[in-house]
Amino acid sequence: MNPEFPKYRKYPNNKSYFKVLSTEAFEEIQVIGKKYFLTTVEAKILPDRNFIFDMIEANDHWIEIDASEYHQVLTNVDT
């Protein structure tokens, strides 16, 4: 398995957007009320690696999105 990165995903409720950077890291934009929070996660334990693998496979929990949708949401993040 050698997927191309980054990959972009979101939850169906539009409350979390993900940019999968590698099999070891991802960014998440969480939408809480009117606030947007950006977090970078580096997988250090197996559950985190499994979470990333599930995102790469884009199973039923995630919707594949394009980079432009992710970057549009990213503009709302408070810096």
mmCIF file of the N, C-alpha and C atoms, coordinates in Angstrom:
data_MODEL
# 
_entry.id   MODEL 
# 
loop_
_atom_site.group_PDB 
_atom_site.id 
_atom_site.type_symbol 
_atom_site.label_atom_id 
_atom_site.label_alt_id 
_atom_site.label_comp_id 
_atom_site.label_asym_id 
_atom_site.label_entity_id 
_atom_site.label_seq_id 
_atom_site.pdbx_PDB_ins_code 
_atom_site.Cartn_x 
_atom_site.Cartn_y 
_atom_site.Cartn_z 
_atom_site.occupancy 
_atom_site.B_iso_or_equiv 
_atom_site.pdbx_formal_charge 
_atom_site.auth_seq_id 
_atom_site.auth_comp_id 
_atom_site.auth_asym_id 
_atom_site.auth_atom_id 
_atom_site.pdbx_PDB_model_num 
ATOM 1   N N  . MET A 1 1  ? 0.846   -1.182 0.000  1.00 0.00 ? 1  MET A N  1 
ATOM 2   C CA . MET A 1 1  ? 0.000   0.000  0.000  1.00 0.00 ? 1  MET A CA 1 
ATOM 3   C C  . MET A 1 1  ? 0.889   1.242  0.000  1.00 0.00 ? 1  MET A C  1 
ATOM 4   N N  . ASN A 1 2  ? 0.725   2.062  -1.023 1.00 0.00 ? 2  ASN A N  1 
ATOM 5   C CA . ASN A 1 2  ? 1.502   3.287  -1.126 1.00 0.00 ? 2  ASN A CA 1 
ATOM 6   C C  . ASN A 1 2  ? 0.600   4.404  -1.651 1.00 0.00 ? 2  ASN A C  1 
ATOM 7   N N  . PRO A 1 3  ? -0.340  4.859  -0.815 1.00 0.00 ? 3  PRO A N  1 
ATOM 8   C CA . PRO A 1 3  ? -1.282  5.883  -1.285 1.00 0.00 ? 3  PRO A CA 1 
ATOM 9   C C  . PRO A 1 3  ? -0.605  7.234  -1.456 1.00 0.00 ? 3  PRO A C  1 
ATOM 10  N N  . GLU A 1 4  ? -1.169  8.036  -2.325 1.00 0.00 ? 4  GLU A N  1 
ATOM 11  C CA . GLU A 1 4  ? -0.672  9.399  -2.520 1.00 0.00 ? 4  GLU A CA 1 
ATOM 12  C C  . GLU A 1 4  ? -1.268  10.309 -1.441 1.00 0.00 ? 4  GLU A C  1 
ATOM 13  N N  . PHE A 1 5  ? -0.449  11.172 -0.925 1.00 0.00 ? 5  PHE A N  1 
ATOM 14  C CA . PHE A 1 5  ? -0.894  12.098 0.115  1.00 0.00 ? 5  PHE A CA 1 
ATOM 15  C C  . PHE A 1 5  ? -0.716  13.523 -0.374 1.00 0.00 ? 5  PHE A C  1 
ATOM 16  N N  . PRO A 1 6  ? -1.476  14.455 0.142  1.00 0.00 ? 6  PRO A N  1 
ATOM 17  C CA . PRO A 1 6  ? -2.495  14.296 1.177  1.00 0.00 ? 6  PRO A CA 1 
ATOM 18  C C  . PRO A 1 6  ? -3.811  13.776 0.613  1.00 0.00 ? 6  PRO A C  1 
ATOM 19  N N  . LYS A 1 7  ? -4.625  13.250 1.527  1.00 0.00 ? 7  LYS A N  1 
ATOM 20  C CA . LYS A 1 7  ? -5.995  12.824 1.230  1.00 0.00 ? 7  LYS A CA 1 
ATOM 21  C C  . LYS A 1 7  ? -6.917  13.649 2.114  1.00 0.00 ? 7  LYS A C  1 
ATOM 22  N N  . TYR A 1 8  ? -8.095  13.933 1.633  1.00 0.00 ? 8  TYR A N  1 
ATOM 23  C CA . TYR A 1 8  ? -9.021  14.802 2.354  1.00 0.00 ? 8  TYR A CA 1 
ATOM 24  C C  . TYR A 1 8  ? -10.315 14.061 2.639  1.00 0.00 ? 8  TYR A C  1 
ATOM 25  N N  . ARG A 1 9  ? -10.798 14.207 3.871  1.00 0.00 ? 9  ARG A N  1 
ATOM 26  C CA . ARG A 1 9  ? -12.014 13.536 4.319  1.00 0.00 ? 9  ARG A CA 1 
ATOM 27  C C  . ARG A 1 9  ? -12.800 14.476 5.220  1.00 0.00 ? 9  ARG A C  1 
ATOM 28  N N  . LYS A 1 10 ? -14.073 14.140 5.415  1.00 0.00 ? 10 LYS A N  1 
ATOM 29  C CA . LYS A 1 10 ? -14.884 14.838 6.403  1.00 0.00 ? 10 LYS A CA 1 
ATOM 30  C C  . LYS A 1 10 ? -15.905 13.865 6.957  1.00 0.00 ? 10 LYS A C  1 
ATOM 31  N N  . TYR A 1 11 ? -16.448 14.210 8.120  1.00 0.00 ? 11 TYR A N  1 
ATOM 32  C CA . TYR A 1 11 ? -17.565 13.456 8.666  1.00 0.00 ? 11 TYR A CA 1 
ATOM 33  C C  . TYR A 1 11 ? -18.838 13.909 7.970  1.00 0.00 ? 11 TYR A C  1 
ATOM 34  N N  . PRO A 1 12 ? -19.819 13.034 7.846  1.00 0.00 ? 12 PRO A N  1 
ATOM 35  C CA . PRO A 1 12 ? -21.073 13.413 7.177  1.00 0.00 ? 12 PRO A CA 1 
ATOM 36  C C  . PRO A 1 12 ? -21.786 14.607 7.814  1.00 0.00 ? 12 PRO A C  1 
ATOM 37  N N  . ASN A 1 13 ? -21.559 14.858 9.111  1.00 0.00 ? 13 ASN A N  1 
ATOM 38  C CA . ASN A 1 13 ? -22.240 15.980 9.775  1.00 0.00 ? 13 ASN A CA 1 
ATOM 39  C C  . ASN A 1 13 ? -21.530 17.324 9.579  1.00 0.00 ? 13 ASN A C  1 
ATOM 40  N N  . ASN A 1 14 ? -20.442 17.322 8.805  1.00 0.00 ? 14 ASN A N  1 
ATOM 41  C CA . ASN A 1 14 ? -19.679 18.548 8.516  1.00 0.00 ? 14 ASN A CA 1 
ATOM 42  C C  . ASN A 1 14 ? -19.112 19.212 9.775  1.00 0.00 ? 14 ASN A C  1 
ATOM 43  N N  . LYS A 1 15 ? -18.820 18.434 10.803 1.00 0.00 ? 15 LYS A N  1 
ATOM 44  C CA . LYS A 1 15 ? -18.263 18.977 12.043 1.00 0.00 ? 15 LYS A CA 1 
ATOM 45  C C  . LYS A 1 15 ? -16.770 18.715 12.179 1.00 0.00 ? 15 LYS A C  1 
ATOM 46  N N  . SER A 1 16 ? -16.207 17.838 11.345 1.00 0.00 ? 16 SER A N  1 
ATOM 47  C CA . SER A 1 16 ? -14.773 17.570 11.351 1.00 0.00 ? 16 SER A CA 1 
ATOM 48  C C  . SER A 1 16 ? -14.297 17.340 9.929  1.00 0.00 ? 16 SER A C  1 
ATOM 49  N N  . TYR A 1 17 ? -13.190 17.982 9.600  1.00 0.00 ? 17 TYR A N  1 
ATOM 50  C CA . TYR A 1 17 ? -12.564 17.860 8.282  1.00 0.00 ? 17 TYR A CA 1 
ATOM 51  C C  . TYR A 1 17 ? -11.137 17.380 8.509  1.00 0.00 ? 17 TYR A C  1 
ATOM 52  N N  . PHE A 1 18 ? -10.666 16.489 7.647  1.00 0.00 ? 18 PHE A N  1 
ATOM 53  C CA . PHE A 1 18 ? -9.361  15.867 7.844  1.00 0.00 ? 18 PHE A CA 1 
ATOM 54  C C  . PHE A 1 18 ? -8.489  16.010 6.605  1.00 0.00 ? 18 PHE A C  1 
ATOM 55  N N  . LYS A 1 19 ? -7.202  16.236 6.862  1.00 0.00 ? 19 LYS A N  1 
ATOM 56  C CA . LYS A 1 19 ? -6.181  16.206 5.818  1.00 0.00 ? 19 LYS A CA 1 
ATOM 57  C C  . LYS A 1 19 ? -5.188  15.140 6.258  1.00 0.00 ? 19 LYS A C  1 
ATOM 58  N N  . VAL A 1 20 ? -5.202  13.989 5.584  1.00 0.00 ? 20 VAL A N  1 
ATOM 59  C CA . VAL A 1 20 ? -4.301  12.899 5.921  1.00 0.00 ? 20 VAL A CA 1 
ATOM 60  C C  . VAL A 1 20 ? -2.969  13.201 5.258  1.00 0.00 ? 20 VAL A C  1 
ATOM 61  N N  . LEU A 1 21 ? -1.953  13.450 6.083  1.00 0.00 ? 21 LEU A N  1 
ATOM 62  C CA . LEU A 1 21 ? -0.644  13.849 5.588  1.00 0.00 ? 21 LEU A CA 1 
ATOM 63  C C  . LEU A 1 21 ? 0.220   12.653 5.216  1.00 0.00 ? 21 LEU A C  1 
ATOM 64  N N  . SER A 1 22 ? 0.043   11.548 5.943  1.00 0.00 ? 22 SER A N  1 
ATOM 65  C CA . SER A 1 22 ? 0.817   10.328 5.735  1.00 0.00 ? 22 SER A CA 1 
ATOM 66  C C  . SER A 1 22 ? 0.143   9.214  6.530  1.00 0.00 ? 22 SER A C  1 
ATOM 67  N N  . THR A 1 23 ? 0.736   8.044  6.532  1.00 0.00 ? 23 THR A N  1 
ATOM 68  C CA . THR A 1 23 ? 0.192   6.958  7.349  1.00 0.00 ? 23 THR A CA 1 
ATOM 69  C C  . THR A 1 23 ? 0.469   7.188  8.830  1.00 0.00 ? 23 THR A C  1 
ATOM 70  N N  . GLU A 1 24 ? 1.181   8.263  9.134  1.00 0.00 ? 24 GLU A N  1 
ATOM 71  C CA . GLU A 1 24 ? 1.560   8.559  10.518 1.00 0.00 ? 24 GLU A CA 1 
ATOM 72  C C  . GLU A 1 24 ? 1.031   9.893  11.049 1.00 0.00 ? 24 GLU A C  1 
ATOM 73  N N  . ALA A 1 25 ? 0.360   10.698 10.214 1.00 0.00 ? 25 ALA A N  1 
ATOM 74  C CA . ALA A 1 25 ? -0.059  12.024 10.681 1.00 0.00 ? 25 ALA A CA 1 
ATOM 75  C C  . ALA A 1 25 ? -1.259  12.547 9.896  1.00 0.00 ? 25 ALA A C  1 
ATOM 76  N N  . PHE A 1 26 ? -2.047  13.389 10.586 1.00 0.00 ? 26 PHE A N  1 
ATOM 77  C CA . PHE A 1 26 ? -3.162  14.062 9.921  1.00 0.00 ? 26 PHE A CA 1 
ATOM 78  C C  . PHE A 1 26 ? -3.469  15.363 10.630 1.00 0.00 ? 26 PHE A C  1 
ATOM 79  N N  . GLU A 1 27 ? -4.172  16.242 9.920  1.00 0.00 ? 27 GLU A N  1 
ATOM 80  C CA . GLU A 1 27 ? -4.721  17.468 10.494 1.00 0.00 ? 27 GLU A CA 1 
ATOM 81  C C  . GLU A 1 27 ? -6.218  17.287 10.609 1.00 0.00 ? 27 GLU A C  1 
ATOM 82  N N  . GLU A 1 28 ? -6.795  17.893 11.641 1.00 0.00 ? 28 GLU A N  1 
ATOM 83  C CA . GLU A 1 28 ? -8.244  17.872 11.798 1.00 0.00 ? 28 GLU A CA 1 
ATOM 84  C C  . GLU A 1 28 ? -8.730  19.283 12.090 1.00 0.00 ? 28 GLU A C  1 
ATOM 85  N N  . ILE A 1 29 ? -9.748  19.696 11.370 1.00 0.00 ? 29 ILE A N  1 
ATOM 86  C CA . ILE A 1 29 ? -10.439 20.941 11.667 1.00 0.00 ? 29 ILE A CA 1 
ATOM 87  C C  . ILE A 1 29 ? -11.761 20.544 12.315 1.00 0.00 ? 29 ILE A C  1 
ATOM 88  N N  . GLN A 1 30 ? -11.938 20.959 13.577 1.00 0.00 ? 30 GLN A N  1 
ATOM 89  C CA . GLN A 1 30 ? -13.185 20.687 14.276 1.00 0.00 ? 30 GLN A CA 1 
ATOM 90  C C  . GLN A 1 30 ? -14.035 21.944 14.271 1.00 0.00 ? 30 GLN A C  1 
ATOM 91  N N  . VAL A 1 31 ? -15.314 21.764 13.986 1.00 0.00 ? 31 VAL A N  1 
ATOM 92  C CA . VAL A 1 31 ? -16.259 22.870 14.001 1.00 0.00 ? 31 VAL A CA 1 
ATOM 93  C C  . VAL A 1 31 ? -17.120 22.703 15.250 1.00 0.00 ? 31 VAL A C  1 
ATOM 94  N N  . ILE A 1 32 ? -16.977 23.657 16.178 1.00 0.00 ? 32 ILE A N  1 
ATOM 95  C CA . ILE A 1 32 ? -17.747 23.627 17.418 1.00 0.00 ? 32 ILE A CA 1 
ATOM 96  C C  . ILE A 1 32 ? -18.478 24.955 17.517 1.00 0.00 ? 32 ILE A C  1 
ATOM 97  N N  . GLY A 1 33 ? -19.775 24.884 17.294 1.00 0.00 ? 33 GLY A N  1 
ATOM 98  C CA . GLY A 1 33 ? -20.560 26.120 17.241 1.00 0.00 ? 33 GLY A CA 1 
ATOM 99  C C  . GLY A 1 33 ? -20.098 26.958 16.068 1.00 0.00 ? 33 GLY A C  1 
ATOM 100 N N  . LYS A 1 34 ? -19.672 28.178 16.346 1.00 0.00 ? 34 LYS A N  1 
ATOM 101 C CA . LYS A 1 34 ? -19.166 29.067 15.299 1.00 0.00 ? 34 LYS A CA 1 
ATOM 102 C C  . LYS A 1 34 ? -17.641 29.123 15.272 1.00 0.00 ? 34 LYS A C  1 
ATOM 103 N N  . LYS A 1 35 ? -16.996 28.287 16.076 1.00 0.00 ? 35 LYS A N  1 
ATOM 104 C CA . LYS A 1 35 ? -15.535 28.263 16.167 1.00 0.00 ? 35 LYS A CA 1 
ATOM 105 C C  . LYS A 1 35 ? -14.959 27.107 15.359 1.00 0.00 ? 35 LYS A C  1 
ATOM 106 N N  . TYR A 1 36 ? -13.778 27.332 14.818 1.00 0.00 ? 36 TYR A N  1 
ATOM 107 C CA . TYR A 1 36 ? -13.057 26.319 14.045 1.00 0.00 ? 36 TYR A CA 1 
ATOM 108 C C  . TYR A 1 36 ? -11.679 26.131 14.682 1.00 0.00 ? 36 TYR A C  1 
ATOM 109 N N  . PHE A 1 37 ? -11.332 24.872 14.966 1.00 0.00 ? 37 PHE A N  1 
ATOM 110 C CA . PHE A 1 37 ? -10.072 24.556 15.635 1.00 0.00 ? 37 PHE A CA 1 
ATOM 111 C C  . PHE A 1 37 ? -9.262  23.596 14.779 1.00 0.00 ? 37 PHE A C  1 
ATOM 112 N N  . LEU A 1 38 ? -7.982  23.896 14.619 1.00 0.00 ? 38 LEU A N  1 
ATOM 113 C CA . LEU A 1 38 ? -7.079  23.051 13.832 1.00 0.00 ? 38 LEU A CA 1 
ATOM 114 C C  . LEU A 1 38 ? -6.137  22.314 14.774 1.00 0.00 ? 38 LEU A C  1 
ATOM 115 N N  . THR A 1 39 ? -6.068  20.992 14.600 1.00 0.00 ? 39 THR A N  1 
ATOM 116 C CA . THR A 1 39 ? -5.182  20.155 15.403 1.00 0.00 ? 39 THR A CA 1 
ATOM 117 C C  . THR A 1 39 ? -4.381  19.265 14.469 1.00 0.00 ? 39 THR A C  1 
ATOM 118 N N  . THR A 1 40 ? -3.101  19.108 14.752 1.00 0.00 ? 40 THR A N  1 
ATOM 119 C CA . THR A 1 40 ? -2.267  18.160 14.023 1.00 0.00 ? 40 THR A CA 1 
ATOM 120 C C  . THR A 1 40 ? -2.005  16.978 14.936 1.00 0.00 ? 40 THR A C  1 
ATOM 121 N N  . VAL A 1 41 ? -2.240  15.777 14.411 1.00 0.00 ? 41 VAL A N  1 
ATOM 122 C CA . VAL A 1 41 ? -2.064  14.557 15.198 1.00 0.00 ? 41 VAL A CA 1 
ATOM 123 C C  . VAL A 1 41 ? -0.977  13.710 14.560 1.00 0.00 ? 41 VAL A C  1 
ATOM 124 N N  . GLU A 1 42 ? -0.025  13.302 15.384 1.00 0.00 ? 42 GLU A N  1 
ATOM 125 C CA . GLU A 1 42 ? 1.019   12.390 14.948 1.00 0.00 ? 42 GLU A CA 1 
ATOM 126 C C  . GLU A 1 42 ? 0.763   11.052 15.636 1.00 0.00 ? 42 GLU A C  1 
ATOM 127 N N  . ALA A 1 43 ? 0.585   10.000 14.849 1.00 0.00 ? 43 ALA A N  1 
ATOM 128 C CA . ALA A 1 43 ? 0.252   8.687  15.402 1.00 0.00 ? 43 ALA A CA 1 
ATOM 129 C C  . ALA A 1 43 ? 1.443   8.117  16.162 1.00 0.00 ? 43 ALA A C  1 
ATOM 130 N N  . LYS A 1 44 ? 1.208   7.845  17.433 1.00 0.00 ? 44 LYS A N  1 
ATOM 131 C CA . LYS A 1 44 ? 2.251   7.251  18.264 1.00 0.00 ? 44 LYS A CA 1 
ATOM 132 C C  . LYS A 1 44 ? 1.812   5.897  18.815 1.00 0.00 ? 44 LYS A C  1 
ATOM 133 N N  . ILE A 1 45 ? 0.506   5.626  18.751 1.00 0.00 ? 45 ILE A N  1 
ATOM 134 C CA . ILE A 1 45 ? -0.024  4.367  19.260 1.00 0.00 ? 45 ILE A CA 1 
ATOM 135 C C  . ILE A 1 45 ? -0.883  3.710  18.187 1.00 0.00 ? 45 ILE A C  1 
ATOM 136 N N  . LEU A 1 46 ? -1.082  2.422  18.327 1.00 0.00 ? 46 LEU A N  1 
ATOM 137 C CA . LEU A 1 46 ? -1.805  1.642  17.318 1.00 0.00 ? 46 LEU A CA 1 
ATOM 138 C C  . LEU A 1 46 ? -3.209  2.180  17.022 1.00 0.00 ? 46 LEU A C  1 
ATOM 139 N N  . PRO A 1 47 ? -4.013  2.560  18.024 1.00 0.00 ? 47 PRO A N  1 
ATOM 140 C CA . PRO A 1 47 ? -5.346  3.096  17.687 1.00 0.00 ? 47 PRO A CA 1 
ATOM 141 C C  . PRO A 1 47 ? -5.293  4.303  16.756 1.00 0.00 ? 47 PRO A C  1 
ATOM 142 N N  . ASP A 1 48 ? -4.295  5.175  16.939 1.00 0.00 ? 48 ASP A N  1 
ATOM 143 C CA . ASP A 1 48 ? -4.155  6.326  16.039 1.00 0.00 ? 48 ASP A CA 1 
ATOM 144 C C  . ASP A 1 48 ? -3.803  5.882  14.626 1.00 0.00 ? 48 ASP A C  1 
ATOM 145 N N  . ARG A 1 49 ? -2.930  4.896  14.503 1.00 0.00 ? 49 ARG A N  1 
ATOM 146 C CA . ARG A 1 49 ? -2.567  4.370  13.174 1.00 0.00 ? 49 ARG A CA 1 
ATOM 147 C C  . ARG A 1 49 ? -3.778  3.718  12.512 1.00 0.00 ? 49 ARG A C  1 
ATOM 148 N N  . ASN A 1 50 ? -4.568  2.993  13.297 1.00 0.00 ? 50 ASN A N  1 
ATOM 149 C CA . ASN A 1 50 ? -5.779  2.367  12.760 1.00 0.00 ? 50 ASN A CA 1 
ATOM 150 C C  . ASN A 1 50 ? -6.777  3.430  12.294 1.00 0.00 ? 50 ASN A C  1 
ATOM 151 N N  . PHE A 1 51 ? -6.897  4.514  13.049 1.00 0.00 ? 51 PHE A N  1 
ATOM 152 C CA . PHE A 1 51 ? -7.780  5.620  12.684 1.00 0.00 ? 51 PHE A CA 1 
ATOM 153 C C  . PHE A 1 51 ? -7.376  6.188  11.327 1.00 0.00 ? 51 PHE A C  1 
ATOM 154 N N  . ILE A 1 52 ? -6.072  6.413  11.148 1.00 0.00 ? 52 ILE A N  1 
ATOM 155 C CA . ILE A 1 52 ? -5.560  6.943  9.881  1.00 0.00 ? 52 ILE A CA 1 
ATOM 156 C C  . ILE A 1 52 ? -5.808  5.950  8.752  1.00 0.00 ? 52 ILE A C  1 
ATOM 157 N N  . PHE A 1 53 ? -5.568  4.671  8.996  1.00 0.00 ? 53 PHE A N  1 
ATOM 158 C CA . PHE A 1 53 ? -5.803  3.654  7.972  1.00 0.00 ? 53 PHE A CA 1 
ATOM 159 C C  . PHE A 1 53 ? -7.268  3.662  7.540  1.00 0.00 ? 53 PHE A C  1 
ATOM 160 N N  . ASP A 1 54 ? -8.175  3.763  8.502  1.00 0.00 ? 54 ASP A N  1 
ATOM 161 C CA . ASP A 1 54 ? -9.606  3.826  8.169  1.00 0.00 ? 54 ASP A CA 1 
ATOM 162 C C  . ASP A 1 54 ? -9.922  5.042  7.305  1.00 0.00 ? 54 ASP A C  1 
ATOM 163 N N  . MET A 1 55 ? -9.302  6.174  7.610  1.00 0.00 ? 55 MET A N  1 
ATOM 164 C CA . MET A 1 55 ? -9.528  7.368  6.790  1.00 0.00 ? 55 MET A CA 1 
ATOM 165 C C  . MET A 1 55 ? -9.010  7.160  5.370  1.00 0.00 ? 55 MET A C  1 
ATOM 166 N N  . ILE A 1 56 ? -7.836  6.546  5.255  1.00 0.00 ? 56 ILE A N  1 
ATOM 167 C CA . ILE A 1 56 ? -7.265  6.300  3.931  1.00 0.00 ? 56 ILE A CA 1 
ATOM 168 C C  . ILE A 1 56 ? -8.200  5.421  3.109  1.00 0.00 ? 56 ILE A C  1 
ATOM 169 N N  . GLU A 1 57 ? -8.771  4.425  3.750  1.00 0.00 ? 57 GLU A N  1 
ATOM 170 C CA . GLU A 1 57 ? -9.693  3.509  3.063  1.00 0.00 ? 57 GLU A CA 1 
ATOM 171 C C  . GLU A 1 57 ? -11.054 4.150  2.801  1.00 0.00 ? 57 GLU A C  1 
ATOM 172 N N  . ALA A 1 58 ? -11.337 5.264  3.466  1.00 0.00 ? 58 ALA A N  1 
ATOM 173 C CA . ALA A 1 58 ? -12.593 6.014  3.308  1.00 0.00 ? 58 ALA A CA 1 
ATOM 174 C C  . ALA A 1 58 ? -13.804 5.120  3.510  1.00 0.00 ? 58 ALA A C  1 
ATOM 175 N N  . ASN A 1 59 ? -13.829 4.422  4.650  1.00 0.00 ? 59 ASN A N  1 
ATOM 176 C CA . ASN A 1 59 ? -14.987 3.573  4.927  1.00 0.00 ? 59 ASN A CA 1 
ATOM 177 C C  . ASN A 1 59 ? -16.211 4.432  5.215  1.00 0.00 ? 59 ASN A C  1 
ATOM 178 N N  . ASP A 1 60 ? -17.255 3.844  5.756  1.00 0.00 ? 60 ASP A N  1 
ATOM 179 C CA . ASP A 1 60 ? -18.548 4.525  5.916  1.00 0.00 ? 60 ASP A CA 1 
ATOM 180 C C  . ASP A 1 60 ? -18.540 5.735  6.845  1.00 0.00 ? 60 ASP A C  1 
ATOM 181 N N  . HIS A 1 61 ? -17.487 5.914  7.638  1.00 0.00 ? 61 HIS A N  1 
ATOM 182 C CA . HIS A 1 61 ? -17.457 7.027  8.590  1.00 0.00 ? 61 HIS A CA 1 
ATOM 183 C C  . HIS A 1 61 ? -17.016 8.339  7.969  1.00 0.00 ? 61 HIS A C  1 
ATOM 184 N N  . TRP A 1 62 ? -16.423 8.293  6.801  1.00 0.00 ? 62 TRP A N  1 
ATOM 185 C CA . TRP A 1 62 ? -15.869 9.494  6.181  1.00 0.00 ? 62 TRP A CA 1 
ATOM 186 C C  . TRP A 1 62 ? -16.378 9.672  4.762  1.00 0.00 ? 62 TRP A C  1 
ATOM 187 N N  . ILE A 1 63 ? -16.412 10.920 4.345  1.00 0.00 ? 63 ILE A N  1 
ATOM 188 C CA . ILE A 1 63 ? -16.754 11.271 2.969  1.00 0.00 ? 63 ILE A CA 1 
ATOM 189 C C  . ILE A 1 63 ? -15.485 11.848 2.347  1.00 0.00 ? 63 ILE A C  1 
ATOM 190 N N  . GLU A 1 64 ? -15.132 11.375 1.177  1.00 0.00 ? 64 GLU A N  1 
ATOM 191 C CA . GLU A 1 64 ? -13.977 11.929 0.470  1.00 0.00 ? 64 GLU A CA 1 
ATOM 192 C C  . GLU A 1 64 ? -14.333 13.320 -0.034 1.00 0.00 ? 64 GLU A C  1 
ATOM 193 N N  . ILE A 1 65 ? -13.424 14.262 0.172  1.00 0.00 ? 65 ILE A N  1 
ATOM 194 C CA . ILE A 1 65 ? -13.611 15.629 -0.325 1.00 0.00 ? 65 ILE A CA 1 
ATOM 195 C C  . ILE A 1 65 ? -12.359 16.038 -1.091 1.00 0.00 ? 65 ILE A C  1 
ATOM 196 N N  . ASP A 1 66 ? -12.455 17.154 -1.796 1.00 0.00 ? 66 ASP A N  1 
ATOM 197 C CA . ASP A 1 66 ? -11.272 17.620 -2.525 1.00 0.00 ? 66 ASP A CA 1 
ATOM 198 C C  . ASP A 1 66 ? -10.549 18.690 -1.700 1.00 0.00 ? 66 ASP A C  1 
ATOM 199 N N  . ALA A 1 67 ? -9.360  18.995 -2.127 1.00 0.00 ? 67 ALA A N  1 
ATOM 200 C CA . ALA A 1 67 ? -8.517  19.941 -1.393 1.00 0.00 ? 67 ALA A CA 1 
ATOM 201 C C  . ALA A 1 67 ? -9.178  21.308 -1.262 1.00 0.00 ? 67 ALA A C  1 
ATOM 202 N N  . SER A 1 68 ? -9.901  21.727 -2.275 1.00 0.00 ? 68 SER A N  1 
ATOM 203 C CA . SER A 1 68 ? -10.502 23.058 -2.228 1.00 0.00 ? 68 SER A CA 1 
ATOM 204 C C  . SER A 1 68 ? -11.541 23.173 -1.112 1.00 0.00 ? 68 SER A C  1 
ATOM 205 N N  . GLU A 1 69 ? -12.319 22.121 -0.874 1.00 0.00 ? 69 GLU A N  1 
ATOM 206 C CA . GLU A 1 69 ? -13.298 22.164 0.222  1.00 0.00 ? 69 GLU A CA 1 
ATOM 207 C C  . GLU A 1 69 ? -12.589 22.260 1.574  1.00 0.00 ? 69 GLU A C  1 
ATOM 208 N N  . TYR A 1 70 ? -11.531 21.471 1.750  1.00 0.00 ? 70 TYR A N  1 
ATOM 209 C CA . TYR A 1 70 ? -10.763 21.521 2.997  1.00 0.00 ? 70 TYR A CA 1 
ATOM 210 C C  . TYR A 1 70 ? -10.174 22.919 3.210  1.00 0.00 ? 70 TYR A C  1 
ATOM 211 N N  . HIS A 1 71 ? -9.569  23.472 2.187  1.00 0.00 ? 71 HIS A N  1 
ATOM 212 C CA . HIS A 1 71 ? -8.928  24.777 2.321  1.00 0.00 ? 71 HIS A CA 1 
ATOM 213 C C  . HIS A 1 71 ? -9.944  25.896 2.530  1.00 0.00 ? 71 HIS A C  1 
ATOM 214 N N  . GLN A 1 72 ? -11.151 25.738 1.990  1.00 0.00 ? 72 GLN A N  1 
ATOM 215 C CA . GLN A 1 72 ? -12.207 26.721 2.239  1.00 0.00 ? 72 GLN A CA 1 
ATOM 216 C C  . GLN A 1 72 ? -12.564 26.735 3.723  1.00 0.00 ? 72 GLN A C  1 
ATOM 217 N N  . VAL A 1 73 ? -12.702 25.555 4.318  1.00 0.00 ? 73 VAL A N  1 
ATOM 218 C CA . VAL A 1 73 ? -13.002 25.459 5.755  1.00 0.00 ? 73 VAL A CA 1 
ATOM 219 C C  . VAL A 1 73 ? -11.829 25.971 6.569  1.00 0.00 ? 73 VAL A C  1 
ATOM 220 N N  . LEU A 1 74 ? -10.618 25.696 6.132  1.00 0.00 ? 74 LEU A N  1 
ATOM 221 C CA . LEU A 1 74 ? -9.405  26.125 6.822  1.00 0.00 ? 74 LEU A CA 1 
ATOM 222 C C  . LEU A 1 74 ? -9.340  27.639 6.973  1.00 0.00 ? 74 LEU A C  1 
ATOM 223 N N  . THR A 1 75 ? -9.929  28.375 6.055  1.00 0.00 ? 75 THR A N  1 
ATOM 224 C CA . THR A 1 75 ? -9.917  29.843 6.144  1.00 0.00 ? 75 THR A CA 1 
ATOM 225 C C  . THR A 1 75 ? -10.704 30.352 7.348  1.00 0.00 ? 75 THR A C  1 
ATOM 226 N N  . ASN A 1 76 ? -11.563 29.508 7.935  1.00 0.00 ? 76 ASN A N  1 
ATOM 227 C CA . ASN A 1 76 ? -12.357 29.903 9.095  1.00 0.00 ? 76 ASN A CA 1 
ATOM 228 C C  . ASN A 1 76 ? -11.658 29.676 10.425 1.00 0.00 ? 76 ASN A C  1 
ATOM 229 N N  . VAL A 1 77 ? -10.510 28.990 10.400 1.00 0.00 ? 77 VAL A N  1 
ATOM 230 C CA . VAL A 1 77 ? -9.792  28.669 11.633 1.00 0.00 ? 77 VAL A CA 1 
ATOM 231 C C  . VAL A 1 77 ? -9.192  29.943 12.218 1.00 0.00 ? 77 VAL A C  1 
ATOM 232 N N  . ASP A 1 78 ? -9.411  30.134 13.521 1.00 0.00 ? 78 ASP A N  1 
ATOM 233 C CA . ASP A 1 78 ? -8.797  31.268 14.214 1.00 0.00 ? 78 ASP A CA 1 
ATOM 234 C C  . ASP A 1 78 ? -7.315  30.975 14.418 1.00 0.00 ? 78 ASP A C  1 
ATOM 235 N N  . THR A 1 79 ? -6.468  31.934 14.071 1.00 0.00 ? 79 THR A N  1 
ATOM 236 C CA . THR A 1 79 ? -5.031  31.733 14.253 1.00 0.00 ? 79 THR A CA 1 
ATOM 237 C C  . THR A 1 79 ? -4.507  32.514 15.425 1.00 0.00 ? 79 THR A C  1 
# 
